[in-house]
Amino acid sequence: MKHPVFMPLSGFILAMAVVSCASIPRSRLDYPVGYRESGIASWYGEEFQGRPTANGETYNMYAMTAAHRLMPLGTTVKVTRRETGQSVMVRVNDRGPFVRGRILDLSYGAARALGMTGTGTAPVLIEVVFLPKDSSMTAGGLFTVQAGAFEVEENAKQLAERLRKKYPDVYLMTMRSNQSMIYRVRVGLLGRKEVAFELAERLSREERLDPFVTRKDP
């Protein structure tokens, strides 16, 4: 991954404000057909069955779907397990994985097809093979940085309040996981992915957090 160029904090905040308000560019594909990415995939199953996914669909653990932090919803990718050469085609309809060091969350059905339900994770190669018909979903978009996630709401509020002293657009998102609620602290609504990665680097260095960038869907 290319390392971003840093600017003074005042300039960075100004750039965030300008990008957040600017028209979102539609001329460049973020993840074109043929794009490849390697890393560790995990899977999610019964505890999320029947819950809404990021694109509004109901999660079906037996369908061939996946969650990716940044790819446009509706993107179809070929997932190849490096250890065995087994491959499966999945459609991105959700966001995640929200665990450091993982690039894709597969449905139970897709993970079973790759023979990785027992191990839980596996090294994979993913390749974009089809883009959604809506061209506005394949370029540009809004990006945000997750600064932290907590099961205790007060802890999330404390982090959000601390970050608001230095960064604009700090907000909370909630999600039910198993029997508990997860409170996510997110920063920024940015029209350029590069600026979002720069913000994540700053949060890591200056606030001693473990942030990551994700696409903000409508």
Secondary structure, 3 states (H helix, E strand, C coil): CCCCCCCCHHHHHHHHHHHHHCCCCCCCECCCCCCEEEEEEEEECHHHCCCECCCCCECCCCCCEEECCCCCCCCEEEEEECCCCCEEEEEEEECCCCCCCEEEEEEHHHHHHCCCCCCCEEEEEEEEEECCCCHHHCECCEEEEEEEEECCHHHHHHHHHHHHCCCCCEEEEEEEECCEEEEEEEEEEECCHHHHHHHHHHHHHHHCCCCEEEEECC
